[in-house]
């Protein structure tokens, strides 16, 4: 059974529990049975749906690159063994954090890897994990994506272990090359790529709003650009802002009130993926206002819901998804003019079909398969012998070339 682990940089805000030793965690995992990484029953293939964190591993399962996948994150509490039904291919776990600060250290996670072994493919996101986790996964094909504006958000001692870094723009790939000249990169931000047209789709709902902006209530999302543009437009322009999280929600509501603009707010906390699709369908266009932002997943999610997108032309990652068929780019100074223009011809765009033809998961996962298959890690005698010693040679052929 081939496997993938995706380690997110999500850290829940639970109250710290007693810190346990690695020996404690080793015994805990040795006493546990039914790990997804050790199950021999072929799992039920699941639809590629959900947020970007779920879509990448589910795409790899559906494409036959791996049989099973797990999503891991960290917690300050005891940790949570989240076992889905035995026939389900994707499960999630949380591991107790050891200490504070990123990249994250977890004796709990290291104990799990010691007991059950490394996955065939390891994907590390964002703030990353300690070097010991990468060393424990030495045989794994290791992928990194920062999911943010900096191409590498981990120290060099960690980043040097990766086989492939996924970036959001050419300048990010150049940044990686400056630190690691021989490291392979690909412009494949996991947010807007691996898009799912069964998660986001037109519903035919009434258009209650002209504009929707789905973004964290944080300064880097640059709601001020949208609000300043709205202040220069007729007050009949209606806008919906949806916050999944963020500390600036109250401040942004106060700003909208002081400007006298017509903006409704939802969240935080955020709403379900299904509700997000419904809310997008209540608007005519979607906007992305940030500058120092990774390629936001919402770009192609808006588009799959049928919305043309207006994005800040200074967005540092993700402007490649804005084409004449999907939307427009505009400066902060011209945002109000671009809103008027795109609203005036919103029916002339075809964003959903453009994404379906280029960036849905079926396209991206085959590009990923090719990157893995062509990687030098699988084309040296030393690594061939290493894989054979681990019993991974046949599995690796499957990862690279598909089911046989």
C-alpha positions in Angstrom: 0.0 0.0 0.0 1.4 3.3 -1.0 0.9 6.3 1.3 1.1 10.1 1.5 1.3 12.3 4.5 0.5 16.1 4.2 1.7 18.1 7.2 0.0 21.4 7.5 1.2 24.3 9.7 -2.1 24.5 11.5 -1.7 24.7 15.3 -4.9 24.6 17.2 -5.4 27.0 20.1 -6.2 24.3 22.7 -4.9 24.8 26.2 -1.5 23.0 26.8 -1.7 19.6 28.5 1.1 17.9 30.3 4.1 17.4 28.1 4.9 13.7 27.5 8.2 12.1 26.8 9.0 10.4 23.5 9.0 7.1 25.3 5.4 7.8 26.4 4.4 8.5 22.8 6.3 5.4 21.5 4.4 3.2 23.9 1.1 4.9 22.9 1.6 4.2 19.2 3.0 0.7 19.7 -0.2 -0.1 21.7 -2.4 1.3 18.9 -3.7 -0.9 16.1 -5.2 -0.1 12.8 -3.0 2.7 11.6 -4.0 3.9 8.2 -0.4 3.4 7.1 -0.5 -0.3 8.1 -3.9 -1.3 6.9 -3.9 -3.8 4.1 -7.6 -3.5 3.1 -7.8 -1.5 -0.1 -9.6 1.8 0.8 -12.7 3.3 -0.9 -11.7 6.0 -3.3 -13.1 9.3 -2.2 -14.3 12.2 -4.4 -11.8 15.1 -4.8 -13.7 17.7 -2.7 -13.0 20.1 0.1 -10.4 22.7 0.7 -6.9 22.8 -0.8 -5.5 20.8 2.1 -7.8 17.9 1.3 -7.8 18.2 -2.5 -4.1 17.5 -3.1 -4.0 14.1 -1.3 -7.4 13.1 -2.7 -6.3 13.9 -6.2 -3.2 11.7 -5.7 -5.4 8.9 -4.4 -7.9 9.2 -7.3 -5.0 9.2 -9.8 -3.6 6.0 -8.4 -0.4 7.7 -7.2 -1.0 6.5 -3.6 -3.6 4.3 -2.0 -4.0 6.2 1.3 -3.2 9.6 2.7 -3.2 11.4 6.0 -3.3 15.1 7.0 -1.4 16.0 10.1 -1.3 19.1 12.2 -0.1 20.0 15.7 -1.9 20.7 19.0 -0.8 21.8 22.4 -3.1 19.3 24.0 -2.8 15.5 24.2 -3.2 14.9 20.5 -6.0 13.3 18.7 -6.2 9.9 17.0 -8.7 10.7 14.2 -9.4 7.4 12.5 -11.9 7.5 9.7 -13.8 4.4 8.7 -11.4 1.6 7.7 -12.4 1.8 4.1 -11.8 5.5 3.8 -8.6 6.6 2.0 -8.0 10.0 3.7 -7.8 10.5 7.5 -6.4 13.2 9.7 -4.4 13.2 13.0 -3.1 15.8 15.4 0.2 15.4 17.3 1.2 17.0 20.5 3.6 19.9 20.1 6.9 19.7 22.0 8.0 23.2 23.0 7.0 26.3 21.1 7.8 28.0 17.8 8.3 27.0 14.2 9.4 24.9 12.5 7.3 22.7 14.8 8.9 19.9 16.9 6.7 17.0 18.0 8.1 13.9 19.8 4.6 12.5 19.3 5.0 12.7 15.5 8.5 11.3 15.6 7.3 8.4 17.7 4.6 7.7 15.2 7.1 7.6 12.3 9.4 5.4 14.3 6.6 2.9 14.9 4.9 2.9 11.5 7.7 4.1 9.2 7.7 6.9 6.7 5.2 7.5 3.9 6.1 7.1 0.2 5.4 10.8 -0.3 5.7 13.5 2.3 4.2 17.0 1.7 5.2 19.8 4.1 3.4 23.1 4.1 4.0 26.5 5.4 6.0 26.9 8.6 7.2 23.3 8.4 8.5 20.8 10.9 11.8 20.2 12.5 14.7 18.6 10.7 14.3 15.3 12.7 11.0 14.7 10.9 12.6 15.0 7.5 15.4 12.7 8.6 12.9 10.2 9.8 11.4 10.3 6.3 14.6 10.0 4.4 13.3 7.4 1.9 10.1 9.5 1.2 9.8 11.8 -1.8 9.6 15.1 0.0 7.6 18.1 -1.3 7.4 21.6 0.1 5.0 24.5 -0.6 5.1 27.7 1.5 1.5 28.6 0.8 2.5 32.2 1.3 4.6 35.0 -0.3 8.0 33.8 0.9 9.1 30.8 -1.2 10.7 29.1 1.8 9.4 29.7 5.3 11.7 27.1 6.9 15.4 27.3 7.8 18.0 25.9 5.5 18.6 22.9 7.7 15.0 21.9 7.0 14.6 23.0 3.4 17.8 21.2 2.2 15.9 17.8 2.7 13.2 18.5 0.1 13.2 16.9 -3.3 10.8 19.3 -4.9 9.6 22.8 -3.9 6.3 23.9 -5.4 6.1 27.7 -5.9 3.5 30.3 -6.9 5.6 32.3 -9.3 8.9 32.4 -11.2 10.5 34.8 -8.7 9.8 32.3 -5.9 11.5 29.6 -7.9 14.5 31.9 -8.3 14.5 32.5 -4.5 14.7 28.8 -3.9 17.5 28.4 -6.4 19.5 31.1 -4.6 19.4 29.0 -1.4 19.6 25.6 -3.0 21.0 25.8 -6.6 20.4 22.1 -7.4 16.9 21.9 -5.9 14.0 21.2 -8.3 11.1 23.5 -8.4 7.8 23.8 -10.2 5.2 26.6 -10.3 2.3 24.7 -8.9 0.8 26.5 -5.9 -1.5 23.9 -4.2 -4.2 26.5 -3.5 -5.5 27.4 -6.9 -4.1 24.2 -8.5 -5.8 20.8 -7.7 -9.1 22.7 -8.1 -12.4 20.8 -7.8 -15.3 21.6 -10.0 -17.6 19.4 -7.9 -16.8 21.4 -4.8 -17.3 24.9 -6.4 -20.0 25.3 -9.1 -22.8 27.6 -10.2 -26.1 27.1 -8.4 -28.2 29.6 -10.3 -28.9 31.5 -7.1 -30.1 35.1 -7.2 -27.3 37.7 -7.2 -27.8 39.6 -4.0 -24.3 41.2 -4.1 -22.2 42.8 -6.8 -18.9 41.8 -5.1 -17.7 39.1 -2.8 -14.3 39.0 -1.0 -13.4 35.9 0.9 -10.3 36.4 2.9 -8.9 36.4 6.4 -9.5 39.5 8.4 -5.8 40.4 8.4 -3.9 43.4 7.1 -2.1 41.5 4.3 -5.4 40.8 2.6 -5.7 44.5 1.9 -9.4 45.1 2.5 -8.5 48.8 2.5 -8.1 48.7 -1.3 -11.6 47.3 -1.8 -13.1 49.7 0.7 -11.4 52.8 -0.8 -12.6 51.7 -4.3 -16.2 51.2 -3.0 -16.1 54.7 -1.4 -15.6 56.1 -5.0 -18.5 54.1 -6.4 -22.3 54.6 -6.2 -23.6 53.4 -2.8 -25.9 51.0 -4.7 -22.9 48.7 -5.1 -23.4 45.9 -2.6 -20.5 43.8 -1.2 -20.1 40.8 1.0 -16.9 40.1 3.0 -16.5 36.6 4.4 -13.8 36.1 7.1 -12.6 32.6 7.9 -10.4 33.9 10.7 -8.4 37.0 11.6 -8.0 39.6 14.3 -9.1 42.6 12.3 -12.8 41.8 11.7 -14.2 44.4 14.1 -11.8 47.1 12.8 -12.8 46.4 9.2 -16.5 46.6 10.0 -15.8 50.0 11.7 -14.0 51.2 8.6 -16.8 50.2 6.3 -19.3 52.0 8.6 -17.2 55.2 8.7 -16.9 55.2 4.9 -20.7 54.7 4.4 -20.3 51.8 2.0 -22.7 48.9 1.7 -20.8 45.9 3.0 -22.2 42.9 4.8 -19.9 40.7 6.9 -19.8 37.0 7.8 -17.4 35.5 10.3 -15.1 34.8 11.9 -15.5 32.0 12.5 -15.7 30.7 9.0 -18.4 28.7 7.3 -18.4 25.3 5.7 -17.1 24.7 2.2 -20.6 24.1 1.0 -21.7 27.5 2.4 -18.7 29.2 0.8 -19.9 28.0 -2.6 -23.4 29.2 -1.8 -22.1 32.6 -0.8 -20.0 33.0 -3.9 -23.1 32.2 -6.0 -24.8 35.2 -4.4 -22.4 37.6 -6.0 -21.5 38.7 -9.5 -17.7 39.0 -9.2 -15.0 38.0 -6.8 -12.0 40.1 -5.8 -8.5 39.4 -4.5 -6.8 42.6 -3.1 -3.6 41.3 -1.4 -0.1 42.1 -2.5 2.3 40.1 -0.3 0.2 36.9 -0.5 0.7 33.4 -1.7 -1.4 32.4 -4.7 -4.8 32.3 -3.0 -6.9 29.2 -3.5 -10.0 31.4 -3.8 -8.8 32.5 -7.2 -9.9 29.4 -9.0 -12.7 28.7 -6.4 -14.4 31.9 -7.4 -13.9 31.0 -11.1 -15.4 27.5 -10.7 -18.5 29.1 -9.1 -18.8 31.1 -12.3 -17.5 34.4 -11.0 -15.0 36.5 -13.0 -12.2 37.7 -10.7 -10.7 41.2 -10.2 -7.3 40.9 -8.7 -4.7 43.4 -7.6 -2.1 43.6 -10.3 0.6 43.7 -7.7 -0.4 40.3 -6.2 3.0 38.6 -6.0 1.8 35.1 -6.7 -1.2 33.9 -8.7 -1.7 36.5 -11.4 -1.2 33.7 -14.0 -4.7 32.6 -13.3 -6.1 35.9 -14.4 -6.6 35.6 -18.2 -9.0 37.5 -20.6 -11.5 34.6 -20.0 -11.3 34.7 -16.2 -11.1 38.3 -15.1 -8.9 41.4 -14.9 -5.9 42.8 -13.0 -6.0 46.4 -11.8 -3.9 48.7 -9.6 -5.2 49.9 -6.3 -5.7 53.3 -7.8 -7.8 51.9 -10.6 -9.7 49.3 -8.6 -13.0 51.3 -8.6 -12.8 51.7 -12.4 -12.1 48.0 -12.9 -15.0 47.1 -10.7 -17.4 49.1 -12.9 -15.9 47.7 -16.1 -16.0 44.1 -15.0 -19.5 44.3 -13.6 -20.6 45.9 -16.9 -19.5 42.8 -18.9 -19.5 40.0 -16.3 -21.5 37.7 -18.6 -18.8 37.9 -21.2 -16.3 35.9 -19.2 -16.0 32.1 -19.0 -14.0 31.5 -15.9 -15.4 28.0 -15.0 -14.5 26.4 -18.3 -11.0 28.1 -18.3 -10.3 26.4 -14.9 -11.7 23.1 -16.1 -9.4 23.2 -19.1 -6.3 24.0 -17.2 -6.2 23.8 -13.4 -8.6 21.2 -12.1 -7.0 18.4 -10.1 -7.1 16.1 -13.1 -4.6 18.3 -14.9 -2.4 19.2 -12.0 -2.0 15.7 -10.6 -0.6 14.4 -13.9 1.9 17.3 -13.9 2.9 16.3 -10.4 3.2 12.6 -11.4 5.6 13.7 -14.2 7.7 15.7 -11.8 8.1 12.8 -9.4 8.8 10.3 -12.2 11.5 12.5 -13.8 13.2 13.4 -10.5 16.8 12.3 -10.1 15.9 10.7 -6.8 14.5 7.8 -8.8 17.3 7.6 -11.4 20.4 6.6 -9.4 21.7 3.2 -8.6 22.1 4.2 -4.9 18.4 5.1 -4.6 17.3 2.1 -6.5 19.1 -0.2 -4.0 17.8 1.9 -1.1 14.2 1.4 -2.3 14.7 -2.3 -2.8 16.0 -2.7 0.7 12.8 -1.1 1.9 10.6 -3.1 -0.4 9.5 0.1 -2.2 10.7 -0.6 -5.7 7.4 -1.8 -7.1 5.4 0.9 -5.2 7.7 3.6 -6.6 7.0 2.4 -10.2 3.3 2.8 -9.4 3.8 6.3 -8.0 5.7 7.4 -11.0 3.8 5.7 -13.8 0.4 5.0 -12.5 -1.5 1.7 -11.7 -0.2 -1.3 -13.7 
